[in-house]
Each structure stands twice: as C-alpha cells, then as structure tokens.
Amino acid sequence: MKRVSFVMILCAVAVFSGETRTVEAVTCSPIELIPCLPAISTPPKPPSAACCRKVKEQLPCFCGYLKDPGAKPFIDNPNIPKVASSCGVAHAFPPKC
C-alpha cells in the first residue's frame, strides 16, 4: 500500500509540477525514476539494472529536482545516496548545485 501511494504521489509531482526540462538531451522528469521505487522505499531493496540506468541518465537533473518543492522530498530521500553508491555514481551525491 505504501508503494502504491508513493507511485501516485510521484506521478502527481511529475504532472502538477508543470516542469519537464531537458538537460543535455535528457528529459528531466521525476517519473523517470519509478524503476527505483523498491530501492528507495522502506525497507529498501537493492536497485535494479533499470533503476541504475535511470539514476545515471537523470544525474544532470538532480539539482533541478532538489529545487522543486514537489520533487525534493522524494529526491532528498535518505536511500538515494545508497542507491547512487550501489549504481556506481556515489561521487554525484549529494549533487553540487
């Protein structure tokens, strides 16, 4: 149930933030990180290959997500650095904005 409500909230953030940006040919949208839900939920599961691909793809977007009040609570999740580390991009977290 927690996972379903998290997905709904993440979708609402993506829809209502009204801000989908493109950075370095990447479409910045928090909805792109849905494959990471199991890895950032409580209790977290190891990130999937799809999650790691999305984290790496979305790296240029994280500063924008942190500035977006709707997305920040999900991106500022304490499990995100763990996911980044597991995906081999620990150097990018926390992002230097």
Sequence and secondary structure as in RCSB ss.txt:
>XXXX:A:sequence
MKRVSFVMILCAVAVFSGETRTVEAVTCSPIELIPCLPAISTPPKPPSAACCRKVKEQLPCFCGYLKDPGAKPFI
DNPNIPKVASSCGVAHAFPPKC
>XXXX:A:secstr
 HHHHHHHHHHHHHHHT   EEETTEEE GGGGGGGHHHHSSS     HHHHHHHHHHGGGHHHHHH TTTHHHH
T TTHHHHHHHTT GGGSS   
